[in-house]
Structure formats: C-alpha cells, structure tokens
Amino acid sequence: MRLDFTTIKEVFESQDSQEFEIGSSFEKNAISFRFGYWQKADVEKIKQIIPVYLKVIENEIYDDDCGWKYYYDVVDSRFN
C-alpha cells in the first residue's frame, strides 16, 4: 500500500495534534497512524482525505496509568 506524502500531510494537519507517527500494523496490507501521545482522532476527517479503497479502523487500549490510548489502522480493502 502506498500513500502520497501530500495525503499523509493533510491527514496530520486535519487533527488537533502536534505529533504524528506512521508505523507498521498488525493487520495485513495496513499501516498504523498515531497522533500525539495516543490521542483520539477524528476518524471522519481521515476518511474524507484518504482514497476510498482504504478503510480506517480505530483501536483503543486501556492503560491503568494513562487511561485510553488510541491508534488507527489504515487497511487496503482491495486485498481483503
């Protein structure tokens, strides 16, 4: 899966965060986005920016020290 840099930049700028990370995902044919320190993001804004064949999955993890942590898998649905 590939995303153009301008698309990635637009996704980052659409969120209320000063930090943005892109990483590998546990999902096949996917990448992972993380905003700030595991901040909750506006999934609808992300969906409006990325190509229609990509699906955004919000994942949440509860941490006893920090509360809820969020990260987002972007999956290429053409291969599922």
C-alpha positions, 0 to 999 in steps of 0.5 A: 500500500502506498500513500502520497506524502501530500495525503499523509500531510493533510491527514496530520494537519486535519487533527488537533495534534502536534505529533504524528507517527506512521508505523507498521500494523498488525493487520495485513496490507495496513499501516498504523497512524498515531497522533500525539501521545495516543490521542483520539482522532477524528476518524471522519476527517481521515476518511474524507482525505484518504482514497476510498479503497482504504478503510480506517479502523480505530483501536483503543487500549486501556492503560491503568496509568494513562487511561485510553490510548488510541491508534488507527489502522489504515487497511487496503480493502482491495486485498481483503 
